[in-house]
């Protein structure tokens, strides 16, 4: 319960990921902590509005479409 509340005011989700991560990986961490599915578009829009992630010029193969990597902005 405590970690769920921390998602709203800390960057605890980033501490569970490597320095470079995909937005899907970040969303999966949040969903695991919250115990509920999040809408992909709303999650990404919220991240964009908060300005807490920054894209890097790297991509990873996912088996489908390559995913861009991001990093946390401190």
Backbone bond lengths (Angstrom), bond angles and torsions (degrees), N, CA, C in turn:
res aa  C-N    CA-C-N  psi(-1)  N-CA   C-N-CA  omega(-1)  CA-C   N-CA-C  phi
1 X - - - 1.451 - - 1.526 110.84 -
2 X 1.314 117.40 -42.84 1.458 121.04 -177.25 1.531 111.96 -63.68
3 X 1.326 115.99 -42.38 1.465 118.86 -179.94 1.531 110.92 -66.32
4 X 1.315 117.95 -31.98 1.469 120.86 176.94 1.518 110.37 -60.91
5 X 1.311 116.73 -44.57 1.461 120.74 179.34 1.521 111.66 -65.98
6 X 1.321 117.07 -34.04 1.459 120.38 -179.22 1.530 112.77 -66.77
7 X 1.333 117.19 -23.30 1.462 119.54 178.53 1.525 111.31 -59.83
8 X 1.317 117.52 -29.00 1.460 121.21 -177.12 1.517 113.55 -77.11
9 X 1.324 117.69 -26.13 1.465 118.13 -174.37 1.521 114.63 -130.22
10 X 1.327 118.50 2.00 1.462 121.10 175.47 1.522 109.04 -132.04
11 X 1.300 115.76 178.23 1.463 121.88 178.88 1.522 110.74 -106.69
12 X 1.306 116.22 37.61 1.463 121.67 -176.85 1.527 111.69 -57.16
13 X 1.300 118.55 -33.50 1.466 121.65 179.36 1.510 112.91 -60.65
14 X 1.316 117.23 -33.38 1.459 121.70 -178.96 1.520 111.71 -74.39
15 X 1.296 117.33 -26.09 1.458 121.12 179.91 1.525 111.42 -71.75
16 X 1.312 116.98 -14.70 1.457 121.73 -179.81 1.522 112.16 -97.51
17 X 1.329 116.97 3.61 1.458 122.10 -177.49 1.519 110.58 -121.51
18 X 1.335 117.16 161.16 1.469 119.25 173.10 1.531 110.32 -68.03
19 X 1.320 117.04 172.58 1.472 121.76 -178.13 1.527 111.83 -58.21
20 X 1.319 117.01 -36.04 1.468 122.18 177.45 1.519 107.94 -116.61
21 X 1.311 116.68 132.63 1.454 121.40 -174.30 1.515 109.64 -149.29
22 X 1.326 115.95 163.20 1.463 120.43 174.74 1.530 107.89 -91.93
23 X 1.312 115.73 159.29 1.462 119.44 177.49 1.522 111.08 -65.47
24 X 1.318 116.91 -31.06 1.458 120.01 176.86 1.526 110.48 -64.31
25 X 1.334 117.07 -41.59 1.461 119.99 177.80 1.526 110.59 -62.04
26 X 1.325 116.73 -42.82 1.457 120.42 178.88 1.524 110.59 -63.65
27 X 1.321 116.63 -41.74 1.457 120.26 179.09 1.528 110.89 -63.97
28 X 1.315 117.55 -40.37 1.466 120.82 179.36 1.526 111.22 -62.88
29 X 1.319 117.45 -37.61 1.469 121.05 176.90 1.528 109.60 -63.60
30 X 1.323 116.33 -47.04 1.464 119.86 179.11 1.531 111.48 -61.38
31 X 1.324 116.26 -42.44 1.460 119.67 179.64 1.529 111.63 -64.11
32 X 1.331 116.65 -39.16 1.463 120.15 179.15 1.526 110.95 -64.64
33 X 1.316 116.75 -40.35 1.470 120.91 179.66 1.521 110.76 -69.33
34 X 1.323 115.86 -44.10 1.466 120.19 -177.08 1.528 113.03 -76.94
35 X 1.326 116.05 -24.76 1.455 119.84 -178.39 1.516 113.23 75.18
36 X 1.317 116.45 23.96 1.465 120.76 178.62 1.516 110.08 -150.66
37 X 1.322 115.74 155.28 1.460 121.62 178.91 1.523 110.02 -76.75
38 X 1.332 116.10 143.27 1.463 121.94 177.84 1.518 109.07 -113.38
39 X 1.318 116.44 146.33 1.457 121.17 176.53 1.527 108.58 -71.22
40 X 1.328 116.07 125.76 1.461 122.00 -175.29 1.528 112.08 -57.50
41 X 1.324 117.47 -45.84 1.473 120.85 -177.39 1.519 111.63 -65.98
42 X 1.334 116.59 -43.68 1.464 119.66 -179.99 1.518 111.32 -66.42
43 X 1.328 117.47 -39.52 1.453 121.66 179.09 1.527 110.41 -61.33
44 X 1.324 116.73 -46.56 1.469 120.74 -178.89 1.529 111.69 -68.66
45 X 1.323 117.01 -36.30 1.457 120.12 177.74 1.530 110.53 -64.90
46 X 1.316 116.71 -41.57 1.461 121.02 178.73 1.531 110.65 -62.53
47 X 1.331 117.29 -43.02 1.460 120.91 177.76 1.526 110.89 -61.95
48 X 1.314 116.14 -41.75 1.460 121.26 179.55 1.519 111.22 -63.68
49 X 1.314 117.21 -43.58 1.461 121.70 179.67 1.521 111.80 -65.16
50 X 1.323 116.31 -37.70 1.459 120.44 -179.10 1.523 112.01 -76.27
51 X 1.324 117.10 -22.32 1.463 120.87 179.91 1.518 113.44 63.96
52 X 1.316 117.30 33.39 1.460 120.26 -176.44 1.523 113.99 -97.41
53 X 1.327 117.12 -5.37 1.463 120.59 174.95 1.523 109.04 -126.60
54 X 1.316 114.45 149.97 1.465 120.72 179.86 1.526 108.25 -132.34
55 X 1.329 117.47 132.15 1.468 118.95 179.30 1.525 111.07 -70.64
56 X 1.312 115.13 146.29 1.464 121.15 171.72 1.521 106.63 -110.69
57 X 1.298 116.90 162.50 1.470 120.23 -176.45 1.520 111.13 -87.09
58 X 1.322 114.38 51.24 1.464 120.62 177.88 1.522 108.58 -135.35
59 X 1.329 114.51 149.46 1.459 121.21 -179.15 1.519 107.89 -132.55
60 X 1.318 116.61 154.40 1.458 121.26 175.34 1.519 108.99 -123.30
61 X 1.314 115.01 146.93 1.463 120.60 177.05 1.523 108.62 -76.60
62 X 1.308 116.58 135.72 1.459 120.68 -179.47 1.520 112.20 -119.00
63 X 1.303 117.09 0.72 1.464 120.02 -175.80 1.508 111.33 95.23
64 X 1.310 115.73 -19.19 1.463 121.53 176.85 1.520 107.08 -121.94
65 X 1.278 116.07 -108.16 1.457 122.88 179.16 1.538 108.27 -93.66
66 X 1.342 118.23 135.14 1.463 119.04 178.60 1.538 111.22 -58.70
67 X 1.325 115.95 143.59 1.459 121.59 -179.47 1.523 110.15 -107.44
68 X 1.316 116.07 134.54 1.457 120.70 179.18 1.521 109.60 -75.39
69 X 1.324 115.09 144.05 1.447 121.07 177.06 1.524 109.96 -90.13
70 X 1.323 115.47 150.62 1.452 122.80 178.63 1.515 109.23 -130.67
71 X 1.312 116.50 165.36 1.446 121.99 173.52 1.511 108.68 -136.35
72 X 1.302 115.91 157.64 1.445 122.33 178.91 1.526 109.53 -75.73
73 X 1.327 118.01 136.50 1.463 120.50 175.01 1.525 107.11 -96.85
74 X 1.321 115.24 124.14 1.466 118.12 -176.52 1.514 111.76 -93.77
